[in-house]
Amino acid sequence: MMDEADYRRIERLILMYPYYLDDGRFDDMGKLFADADVYIGSELAASKDPAAVAALWRRYVRIHSNGTPRTHHIATNIIVDEEGPERARAHSYILVVQHAAGFPLQPITAGDYLDRFAKSDGTWRFIERRVGNDLFGNLSHHLIEPMAAGTDIAPQRWERL
């Protein structure tokens, strides 16, 4: 049975992703998903490969002169549920705001993260992340090239977990 510390450790994993991403630390971000399958929408983007996760984000996310994407990914409404012995799932909302040179502060995308976790040797780890953005603003200063929208997971939030 999960205790309060387990919930906090899972929430911390969810919240570390935005910190690493917004700081341009793609390698550290990728390590969070070393044991995970990462989906963008319904497409498997990387499987248990932190280097592939980091490379994917480097391919798509524009880095500005300060070495960051000039974004803040705001994870909210985090709901963590026990899914079995040493297993959990979580659903959270994500809102991304950006302020780049010549680009006023504004929301650029919002959506959902659907995550699964496993506890091994006393440590919680991601085993699955599904990224589904379904609200979009101006991504011209954020993405190097268009990324799959992932609109197919938002209407089915909990059904996928």
C-alpha positions as CSV (number, residue, x, y, z in Angstrom):
1,M,0.0,0.0,0.0
2,M,1.3,3.5,-0.9
3,D,1.9,6.0,1.8
4,E,2.2,9.8,1.7
5,A,5.9,9.6,0.9
6,D,5.1,7.5,-2.1
7,Y,2.7,10.1,-3.4
8,R,5.2,12.9,-2.9
9,R,7.9,11.0,-4.7
10,I,5.7,10.4,-7.7
11,E,4.6,14.1,-7.7
12,R,8.3,15.1,-7.6
13,L,9.0,12.9,-10.7
14,I,6.1,14.6,-12.5
15,L,7.4,18.1,-11.5
16,M,11.1,17.4,-12.3
17,Y,10.2,17.1,-16.0
18,P,9.2,20.8,-16.4
19,Y,12.2,22.0,-14.5
20,Y,14.6,20.1,-16.7
21,L,12.8,20.9,-19.9
22,D,12.5,24.6,-19.1
23,D,16.2,24.8,-18.2
24,G,17.2,23.1,-21.5
25,R,18.6,20.1,-19.6
26,F,17.4,17.5,-22.1
27,D,19.8,14.8,-21.0
28,D,18.6,15.0,-17.3
29,M,15.0,15.1,-18.6
30,G,15.7,12.0,-20.7
31,K,17.0,10.1,-17.6
32,L,13.6,10.5,-15.9
33,F,12.3,8.2,-18.6
34,A,15.1,5.6,-18.7
35,D,12.6,2.8,-17.8
36,A,9.6,4.3,-19.7
37,D,7.8,4.2,-23.0
38,V,7.1,7.8,-24.0
39,Y,4.2,8.5,-26.4
40,I,3.4,11.7,-28.2
41,G,-0.3,11.4,-28.8
42,S,-0.8,7.7,-29.8
43,E,2.7,7.3,-31.3
44,L,5.5,5.6,-29.4
45,A,8.3,8.2,-29.5
46,A,10.9,6.4,-27.4
47,S,11.1,3.2,-25.4
48,K,13.3,2.9,-22.4
49,D,16.0,5.0,-24.0
50,P,16.9,8.3,-22.2
51,A,19.2,9.4,-25.1
52,A,16.3,9.0,-27.6
53,V,14.0,11.1,-25.4
54,A,16.7,13.8,-25.1
55,A,17.3,13.7,-28.9
56,L,13.6,13.9,-29.7
57,W,13.2,17.1,-27.6
58,R,16.4,18.5,-29.1
59,R,14.9,17.9,-32.6
60,Y,11.7,19.8,-31.9
61,V,12.3,22.4,-29.1
62,R,13.9,25.7,-30.1
63,I,16.7,26.8,-27.7
64,H,17.1,30.6,-27.4
65,S,20.2,32.6,-26.7
66,N,20.0,32.1,-23.0
67,G,20.3,28.3,-23.5
68,T,16.7,27.6,-22.6
69,P,13.3,27.3,-24.5
70,R,12.2,30.5,-22.7
71,T,9.2,28.5,-21.4
72,H,7.5,27.5,-18.2
73,H,5.7,24.2,-18.2
74,I,3.2,24.3,-15.4
75,A,2.0,20.9,-14.2
76,T,-1.2,21.1,-12.2
77,N,-4.2,19.1,-11.1
78,I,-2.0,16.1,-10.3
79,I,-4.0,13.0,-9.4
80,V,-2.0,9.9,-8.3
81,D,-3.8,6.6,-7.9
82,E,-2.4,3.3,-6.7
83,E,-2.6,0.8,-9.5
84,G,-1.4,-2.3,-7.6
85,P,1.6,-3.4,-5.6
86,E,4.4,-0.9,-6.2
87,R,2.5,0.5,-9.2
88,A,0.8,3.8,-9.7
89,R,-0.8,6.0,-12.3
90,A,-1.1,9.7,-12.5
91,H,-3.0,12.3,-14.6
92,S,-1.9,15.9,-14.7
93,Y,-2.6,19.0,-16.7
94,I,0.1,20.9,-18.4
95,L,0.1,24.6,-19.4
96,V,3.1,26.0,-21.3
97,V,3.8,29.7,-21.4
98,Q,6.6,31.4,-23.3
99,H,8.3,34.7,-23.6
100,A,10.9,35.0,-26.3
101,A,12.6,38.0,-27.9
102,G,9.9,40.0,-29.8
103,F,7.2,37.5,-28.5
104,P,5.1,38.6,-25.5
105,L,4.4,36.3,-22.6
106,Q,1.6,34.0,-23.5
107,P,0.2,30.5,-23.2
108,I,1.4,28.4,-26.2
109,T,-0.1,25.0,-25.5
110,A,-2.0,23.0,-22.9
111,G,-2.9,19.4,-22.4
112,D,-2.5,16.3,-20.3
113,Y,0.2,13.9,-19.1
114,L,-0.9,10.4,-18.4
115,D,1.8,8.5,-16.5
116,R,2.5,5.1,-15.0
117,F,5.1,4.4,-12.4
118,A,6.7,1.3,-10.8
119,K,8.6,1.1,-7.6
120,S,11.8,-0.9,-7.7
121,D,14.5,-1.2,-5.0
122,G,12.6,1.5,-3.0
123,T,12.7,4.0,-5.9
124,W,9.7,5.2,-8.0
125,R,10.3,5.4,-11.8
126,F,8.3,6.4,-14.8
127,I,7.3,3.3,-16.9
128,E,5.0,5.2,-19.2
129,R,4.3,8.8,-20.2
130,R,1.6,9.8,-22.7
131,V,1.8,13.5,-23.8
132,G,-1.4,14.8,-25.2
133,N,-1.8,18.5,-26.0
134,D,-5.1,19.5,-27.3
135,L,-5.0,23.4,-26.9
136,F,-2.6,25.4,-29.0
137,G,-1.4,28.9,-29.3
138,N,1.5,30.4,-31.3
139,L,4.2,27.8,-31.3
140,S,6.4,29.6,-33.8
141,H,9.0,30.5,-31.1
142,H,8.9,27.1,-29.4
143,L,9.1,24.4,-32.0
144,I,11.8,24.0,-34.6
145,E,9.5,21.8,-36.7
146,P,5.8,20.8,-36.2
147,M,5.2,18.0,-33.7
148,A,2.3,15.6,-33.7
149,A,-0.5,17.3,-31.8
150,G,-1.6,14.3,-29.7
151,T,-5.2,15.4,-29.7
152,D,-6.4,11.8,-29.5
153,I,-5.6,11.3,-25.7
154,A,-7.2,14.3,-24.1
155,P,-10.9,13.2,-24.6
156,Q,-10.0,9.8,-23.2
157,R,-8.0,10.9,-20.2
158,W,-8.6,8.2,-17.6
159,E,-9.7,5.5,-20.0
160,R,-6.1,5.2,-21.2
161,L,-4.7,4.7,-17.7
